[in-house]
Amino acid sequence: MEARQSNTIVLVHGLWVTSRSWEYWIEHYRRAGYHVVAPAYPGLDIEVEELRKDPTPIADLTIEGVAAHYERIVRAMTNPPILMGHSFGGTIVQMLLDRGLGAAGVAIDSVPVKGVRTVPFSQARAAFPVLGRLANRHRAVPLTLAQFRYAISNSGTEEETRAAYDRYYVPGAGRIVWDGVLANFTPRAATRVNFANAERAPLLFISGGADHLMPPSVNQSNYRHYARRSDAIVAYAEFAGRSHFTIGEPGWQDVADYALSWAEKPQAIDEKIPAGARV
């Protein structure tokens, strides 16, 4: 399915951050002439500092609730937008495309959907603060600075990690993490999609070569599940040396420009981009 022209971009954030994490991309794309919308998850449309004080809205989040929230927003738009999601936002983008929404989709460092079984050691270690206790399924789970550095911001300096933590960090939704992990053992898991859907809009996976939380092997596996089953356009690009927080760490402009350039003219590619390369 070819992409449809769109002048609107919808940005979907991930866990342990809010829509504030897109602040650079919002301004960047607006300067490029796009109408940019970056809605928060249900109940998270308040400041980061307030969510740290009272993370109750985070604890109440569910996968289907978040997906339904974005589906309502996208369906209310006159023309299909370009959908871009980071981390769990990449999962939401996959779900929305499968439901027939969007002109094109970009999943950045995406949490996998049901059916992807690749679990590297670094991913298990990064997720341990949530998965180490079953009780966390019903909590908003905090990360220490050290845990945030390993899981999300491992490729930068300690000062850059501290700045990102202070600016963007909020506790994560334990229920979403647990339900995502258990999806392969749940017959009607919320993250199920039809990999063979030939009618979905084009989809690009962008992976960070140094990502601990969602390593390249996870994104590659998710990508191959589509590539082997459907003729709809699917693509993969890997940026060497970049962490899970590729949307906010130095050099984010290269990733943003690559994502938009592809979404404007989607093609089926599979490439690795060297660290520091101009794109």
C-alpha positions as CSV (number, residue, x, y, z in Angstrom):
1,M,0.0,0.0,0.0
2,E,1.5,3.3,-1.0
3,A,1.6,6.3,1.4
4,R,-0.9,9.1,1.1
5,Q,0.3,12.7,1.2
6,S,-0.2,14.2,4.6
7,N,0.6,17.6,6.2
8,T,0.0,16.3,9.7
9,I,2.3,14.4,12.0
10,V,1.1,12.6,15.1
11,L,3.8,11.8,17.7
12,V,3.2,9.1,20.2
13,H,5.5,9.0,23.2
14,G,6.8,6.0,25.2
15,L,6.9,4.9,28.8
16,W,8.9,6.6,31.5
17,V,8.4,9.9,29.7
18,T,5.6,12.1,28.5
19,S,4.9,14.0,25.3
20,R,7.4,16.6,26.5
21,S,10.0,14.1,25.2
22,W,9.0,15.2,21.6
23,E,9.7,18.9,22.2
24,Y,12.6,19.1,19.8
25,W,10.8,17.1,17.1
26,I,7.6,19.2,17.4
27,E,9.4,22.4,16.7
28,H,11.6,20.8,14.0
29,Y,8.7,19.5,12.0
30,R,6.7,22.6,12.4
31,R,9.5,24.6,10.9
32,A,9.4,22.2,8.0
33,G,5.8,23.2,7.4
34,Y,3.9,20.4,9.1
35,H,1.0,20.5,11.5
36,V,2.3,18.5,14.5
37,V,0.2,16.9,17.2
38,A,1.8,15.2,20.2
39,P,-1.0,14.0,22.6
40,A,-0.2,12.6,26.0
41,Y,-1.6,9.3,27.2
42,P,-5.0,9.5,28.9
43,G,-4.6,11.4,32.2
44,L,-0.9,12.3,31.5
45,D,-1.6,15.7,30.0
46,I,-0.1,17.4,33.0
47,E,3.5,18.5,33.8
48,V,6.2,15.9,34.4
49,E,6.8,17.4,37.9
50,E,3.2,16.8,38.9
51,L,3.2,13.2,37.7
52,R,6.3,12.5,39.8
53,K,4.4,13.8,42.8
54,D,1.3,11.8,42.1
55,P,1.8,9.0,39.5
56,T,-1.7,7.5,40.0
57,P,-2.8,8.3,36.4
58,I,0.2,6.2,35.2
59,A,-0.7,3.2,37.3
60,D,-4.2,3.2,35.7
61,L,-3.0,3.0,32.1
62,T,-3.7,-0.1,29.9
63,I,-2.5,-0.9,26.4
64,E,-5.9,-0.9,24.9
65,G,-6.9,2.3,26.7
66,V,-3.9,4.1,25.3
67,A,-4.5,2.7,21.8
68,A,-8.2,3.6,21.9
69,H,-7.2,7.1,23.0
70,Y,-4.9,7.7,20.0
71,E,-7.4,5.9,17.6
72,R,-10.1,8.5,18.6
73,I,-7.7,11.3,17.9
74,V,-6.6,10.1,14.5
75,R,-10.1,9.1,13.4
76,A,-11.2,12.7,14.1
77,M,-8.7,14.1,11.6
78,T,-9.8,15.1,8.2
79,N,-6.9,13.4,6.4
80,P,-4.8,10.5,7.5
81,P,-1.6,11.7,9.3
82,I,1.9,10.4,9.4
83,L,2.2,8.4,12.7
84,M,5.5,8.3,14.6
85,G,5.9,6.5,17.9
86,H,8.9,6.0,20.2
87,S,9.3,2.9,22.4
88,F,5.8,1.8,23.5
89,G,4.6,4.5,21.1
90,G,6.0,2.4,18.3
91,T,3.7,-0.4,19.4
92,I,0.7,1.9,19.3
93,V,1.7,3.0,15.8
94,Q,1.7,-0.6,14.7
95,M,-1.7,-1.2,16.2
96,L,-3.1,1.9,14.5
97,L,-1.8,1.0,11.1
98,D,-3.3,-2.4,11.5
99,R,-6.6,-0.8,12.1
100,G,-6.4,1.0,8.8
101,L,-5.2,4.4,10.1
102,G,-2.4,6.7,9.1
103,A,-0.7,7.7,5.8
104,A,2.6,6.1,6.9
105,G,4.0,4.9,10.2
106,V,7.4,5.1,11.9
107,A,8.2,3.0,14.9
108,I,11.4,4.2,16.7
109,D,13.1,1.8,19.1
110,S,9.7,0.0,19.2
111,V,8.4,-2.3,21.9
112,P,7.4,-5.4,19.9
113,V,3.9,-6.6,19.3
114,K,2.5,-10.0,20.0
115,G,4.3,-12.7,18.1
116,V,7.9,-11.3,18.5
117,R,9.8,-13.6,20.9
118,T,13.3,-12.3,20.7
119,V,14.5,-11.3,24.3
120,P,18.2,-10.3,24.5
121,F,19.9,-10.2,27.9
122,S,20.2,-6.4,27.9
123,Q,16.5,-6.1,27.4
124,A,15.7,-8.4,30.3
125,R,18.1,-6.5,32.6
126,A,16.7,-3.1,31.5
127,A,13.1,-4.3,32.3
128,F,14.0,-6.0,35.6
129,P,12.9,-3.0,37.7
130,V,9.4,-3.7,36.5
131,L,9.4,-7.5,36.0
132,G,11.3,-8.2,39.2
133,R,8.1,-8.1,41.2
134,L,4.7,-9.3,40.1
135,A,3.1,-6.6,42.3
136,N,4.5,-4.0,39.9
137,R,1.8,-4.9,37.5
138,H,-0.5,-2.6,39.4
139,R,1.9,0.2,40.1
140,A,3.6,3.1,38.5
141,V,7.2,1.9,38.6
142,P,10.1,4.3,39.3
143,L,13.5,4.1,37.8
144,T,16.6,5.4,39.6
145,L,19.0,7.5,37.7
146,A,21.3,4.5,37.3
147,Q,18.5,2.3,36.0
148,F,17.4,5.1,33.6
149,R,20.9,5.4,32.3
150,Y,21.3,1.7,31.6
151,A,17.8,1.2,30.1
152,I,17.2,4.5,28.2
153,S,20.2,6.8,28.0
154,N,23.3,4.6,28.0
155,S,25.2,6.1,25.0
156,G,25.7,9.7,26.3
157,T,27.7,11.2,29.1
158,E,26.6,11.1,32.7
159,E,25.7,14.8,32.5
160,E,23.5,14.2,29.4
161,T,21.7,11.4,31.2
162,R,21.1,13.5,34.3
163,A,19.7,16.3,32.2
164,A,17.4,13.9,30.3
165,Y,16.3,12.3,33.6
166,D,15.5,15.7,35.2
167,R,13.7,17.0,32.2
168,Y,11.6,14.0,31.0
169,Y,11.5,11.1,33.4
170,V,8.3,9.9,35.1
171,P,7.5,6.5,36.6
172,G,6.4,3.8,34.1
173,A,3.1,1.9,33.7
174,G,3.8,-1.5,35.2
175,R,0.6,-3.0,33.8
176,I,1.6,-2.0,30.2
177,V,5.0,-3.6,30.6
178,W,3.7,-6.8,32.1
179,D,0.8,-7.2,29.6
180,G,3.3,-6.6,26.8
181,V,5.6,-9.3,28.1
182,L,2.7,-11.7,28.6
183,A,1.2,-11.1,25.1
184,N,2.7,-14.2,23.6
185,F,0.9,-16.3,26.3
186,T,-2.4,-14.4,26.0
187,P,-4.7,-15.5,23.1
188,R,-6.4,-12.1,22.6
189,A,-3.5,-9.9,23.7
190,A,-4.1,-6.2,23.1
191,T,-0.9,-5.9,21.1
192,R,-1.9,-8.5,18.5
193,V,-1.7,-7.3,14.9
194,N,-2.2,-9.0,11.5
195,F,1.3,-9.1,10.1
196,A,-0.2,-10.2,6.7
197,N,-2.4,-7.2,6.4
198,A,-1.7,-6.0,2.8
199,E,-3.9,-2.9,3.3
200,R,-2.0,-1.2,6.0
201,A,0.0,2.0,5.3
202,P,3.8,1.7,4.9
203,L,5.8,1.1,8.1
204,L,9.4,1.9,9.0
205,F,11.3,0.5,12.0
206,I,14.2,2.7,13.3
207,S,16.5,1.0,15.8
208,G,19.4,2.4,17.9
209,G,22.5,0.2,17.6
210,A,23.4,0.8,21.3
211,D,19.8,0.4,22.6
212,H,19.7,-1.8,25.8
213,L,15.9,-1.7,26.3
214,M,14.8,-2.5,22.7
215,P,18.0,-3.8,21.0
216,P,18.3,-4.0,17.2
217,S,17.6,-7.8,17.3
218,V,14.1,-7.1,18.7
219,N,13.3,-4.5,16.1
220,Q,14.7,-6.7,13.4
221,S,12.5,-9.6,14.4
222,N,9.5,-7.3,14.5
223,Y,10.3,-6.0,11.1
224,R,10.8,-9.5,9.6
225,H,7.4,-10.6,10.9
226,Y,5.9,-8.1,8.5
227,A,8.4,-8.6,5.6
228,R,7.8,-12.3,5.4
229,R,4.0,-12.2,5.5
230,S,2.8,-9.1,3.5
231,D,3.5,-7.2,0.3
232,A,2.7,-3.9,2.1
233,I,5.8,-1.7,2.4
234,V,7.9,-2.3,5.5
235,A,11.4,-1.0,6.1
236,Y,14.2,-1.1,8.6
237,A,17.0,1.3,9.5
238,E,19.6,1.1,12.2
239,F,21.5,4.0,13.5
240,A,24.8,2.8,15.0
241,G,25.8,4.0,18.5
242,R,22.4,5.4,19.5
243,S,20.6,4.6,22.7
244,H,16.9,4.1,23.4
245,F,16.6,7.8,23.9
246,T,17.5,8.5,20.3
247,I,14.7,11.1,20.0
248,G,16.4,13.4,22.6
249,E,20.1,12.7,22.6
250,P,22.6,14.7,20.5
251,G,22.1,14.0,16.8
252,W,18.4,13.5,17.2
253,Q,18.0,15.8,14.1
254,D,19.5,13.0,11.9
255,V,16.9,10.5,13.1
256,A,14.0,13.0,12.7
257,D,15.0,14.0,9.2
258,Y,15.4,10.4,8.1
259,A,12.0,9.4,9.6
260,L,10.3,12.3,7.8
261,S,12.1,11.8,4.5
262,W,11.1,8.2,4.5
263,A,7.5,8.9,5.5
264,E,7.2,11.3,2.6
265,K,8.4,8.7,0.1
266,P,8.2,5.3,1.6
267,Q,10.3,2.4,0.2
268,A,11.2,-1.1,1.3
269,I,14.8,-0.8,2.6
270,D,17.0,-2.5,5.2
271,E,20.1,-0.5,6.0
272,K,22.5,0.3,8.8
273,I,23.6,3.9,9.2
274,P,27.1,4.5,10.6
275,A,27.5,6.6,13.7
276,G,27.9,10.3,12.8
277,A,26.8,9.8,9.2
278,R,24.9,12.7,7.6
279,V,21.4,11.6,6.4
